[in-house]
Amino acid sequence: MSSKIILYYLSLSPPVRSVLLTAKALGIDLDLRNVNLLEGDHLKPEFIKLNPQHTVPTIDDNGVIIYDSHVICGYLVDKYAKDDSLYPKDIVQRAQVNARLHFDTGFLFARLRFMFEPIFFFGESELPTWKVEYMQKCWDLMEAFLANGIYVCGDSITIADHCCISSISSVDRVAPIDADKYPKLSAWKKLMEALPYYQVNAEGAADVQKFLFDTLEKRKTESV
């Protein structure tokens, strides 16, 4: 059995990249196993046996299997961090972090999927403007969250920042952020991009948007 934590991943996936960011912040060296959702790797019997939900990220920590990105990030901090700054044990502070994690689940990533999934998996050939605008409504909420600090839960970075930036950076070309309208959000995004370990997110975030635009262009050409 591997002594490293195995991460089943796809770099295009924002949730996967939130785990990569958290692992890098903690100095955890992962054993990366690619699962190509676009080719159906996640539906193979051996992966479904490991994770009945057949989603990435999934980790195998020497027999401990976890397959929700937010839970994985919290688990890594609780088990391997030298302190609890990324996921505070104080119940009030943790509740605030959890609220932002649920915001990522229910708003940021949910609306990202609403835009991308029909194109990637169901053959849609257009991205309606209203879906982009629906995504951009999240920017108002992020601006409000950042009113009380430079990070989404105040003045200290947490796993909520890792999770939110992995989603937001995956749509920033599709649903641009107006820096004049959202100065705090824009400043936070630049702050996250300046992290010494941010590169583990940057490439996948750019690639997933490129794949979206390339797919739309291909469908447009095919329909002519």
N, C-alpha and C positions, 0 to 999 in steps of 0.2 A: 504494500500500500504506500502511495506517495506521502512523503513527509510534508510536502507543500499542499496548500489549499488548492484544489482543482477548481478552476472557473470555466464553466461552459459558457461561451460568449459569441457574440457577433459584434464587430466594432461599429456597425451601422446603428446599433440599438442604443438609444439614450440611457435606459436603465442599466445596461451593461457598463456604460462609461461612467455612471455615477459610482459604481462599485470599483472600477479601476481608479478613479480619483481618490476614493477613500482608502483603498489599499496602498496607493502611492504615498498618501499623506501619512500613513502609519508605517511605511517602510516594509510592507508585506510583499514578498516575492511570490507571485502566483504561478501555478501550472496552467497555462491557457490551452483550452480545447475548443477549437472552432466548431460552431453549429450553424450551418447556413440555412436560415429559415426560408430563404427564397428558393432553395432547392429541396426543401422538405426534410432536412436532416432532423428537425425537431419532432417529426412524426414517426421516426424509426422506432421499432419496438423497444430497443435497448434504452433509448432516451425516455420514452414514455414510462418505462418501468422505473427509471430514476426519478422522473418528475411527471406525474400524471397530468399536470397542467401544461406540459410540454412548452415551457417558456424559457427564455434567457433573460437575465442571468440565472444560472443555477450554480451553487457551490457544493463541493464535497470536501468537508474538512475532516479527513480521516474517518469517514463513515457518517458524519453529521451532514445531512442534506437539507439545504435551504434554497428556496426558489422565489423569493420576492426581493427586488433590489433594495427597497427601503429597510426591510428586515435584515438583509445581508449586511448593509452598511452599519446598522446599529449593533448587530452581532459582532462584527469585526472590531468595533470600538470597545464594546463591553469585554471582549475576550482578550484582545491583543494590545490595546492602547496603553501607554504609560500613564495617561490621565484621562479624565472624562470630558475634556473641553469640546471635542467634536460631537459628543452626545451626552450632555450633562445628566448626572444621576439625580440632581435636585428635581423634585417632581414638577414644580412650576416651570422651570426652564425646559425640562424634557417635554412637557405638554406643549410648549410653544414650538419646539422643534418638530414634534409629532404633527402639529397643526399644519406646518409648512410642508411636511412630507405628504400629508393627505391632500394638500393643495396641488402638489405636483401630480399625484395620482389622479385626482378628480377634475383638475382644470388643465394644467400645462400638458402633461403627457396624454391625457384623454383627448384633448382637442388636436394635438399633434397627430394622434392615431386617426382621428376623424378626417383629417386632411390626407394623410399619406396612405393609409391601409387600403382604401378602395382602388387607388392607383397601383400600388405594389402587388396586391393579391387578387383583385377582382376585375382587372382590365379597364377601369375607368380611364378616360382620355382627357379629362378636364379637371382643373381645380377651381371650383366656383369662388368668386370674389367674396361671397358672404361667409364662406368657411375661413378665409384668411382674416376677415374682419372679426369673426367670432374668436379666433386665436388672439387677435390684438386686444380684445377686451381684457385679457389677462394682464396686459401691461399696466392698466390702471390699478389693479390690485397689487401687483408687485411694487409699484411706486408707493402705494400706501404702506405696505409692509416695511419698506426701507426708510420710512419717515423717522424711525426711532434708532437708526444705527446704520453703519456702512454694510452690514450683512443682513440677511433676511430675519435673523433673530437677535439683532442688536449689534454690538461691536466686536463679537467674536465669531469666527467662522465655525460652522457646524456641518454635519452631513446633509442638512437641509439645503445648504448652498450648493453642495456637490450635486444633489439630485435636481435642483431647479436649473442650474446652469447647463446640465447635460441635456435637458429638454429645450431650454430657450436657445442655446447655441445651435440646435438642430433645425430651427425654424427662422433664424434671424435674417436669412436671405429671402425666404418665402413670405414672412410676415415682419417686415422691418420695424425696428424700434426708432421712433422719432426722438432724437436726443434733446431737442428743444422742449418737447412735451413731457418727456420722461427723463429728466436729468439724473435723478437718483438711480434709476434702473440702468441707465447708460454707464454711470460711474461704477456701479456694482459689477456690471459685465466686464468692464476694463480691469477692475480689481481682480476678478476671478481669472481672467486671461493672463494676468501677470504672475499667477502662482507658479512656483518653480516646477511643479508636477503637472501643469495644465495640458501639456502636449498629449497626454494619454486620451484626452477628450477631443482635442482640436481636429485631428485628422478624420476621425469618424464622423464628427459633426459636419465637416465640409463635404465628406463623401456621400452622406445620406441625402443632402440637399442636391448635390450634383446628380445623384442617381435619380432623384425625383424629376429634375428638369430634363435629364436625358431621356427618361421614360416617356414623359409628356411629349417631347419633341419627336420621339420615335413613333408614338401612337398617332400624332398629327400627320406625319409623313405617310404612314401606312394607310390612313383614311382618305388620302388624296387620290 
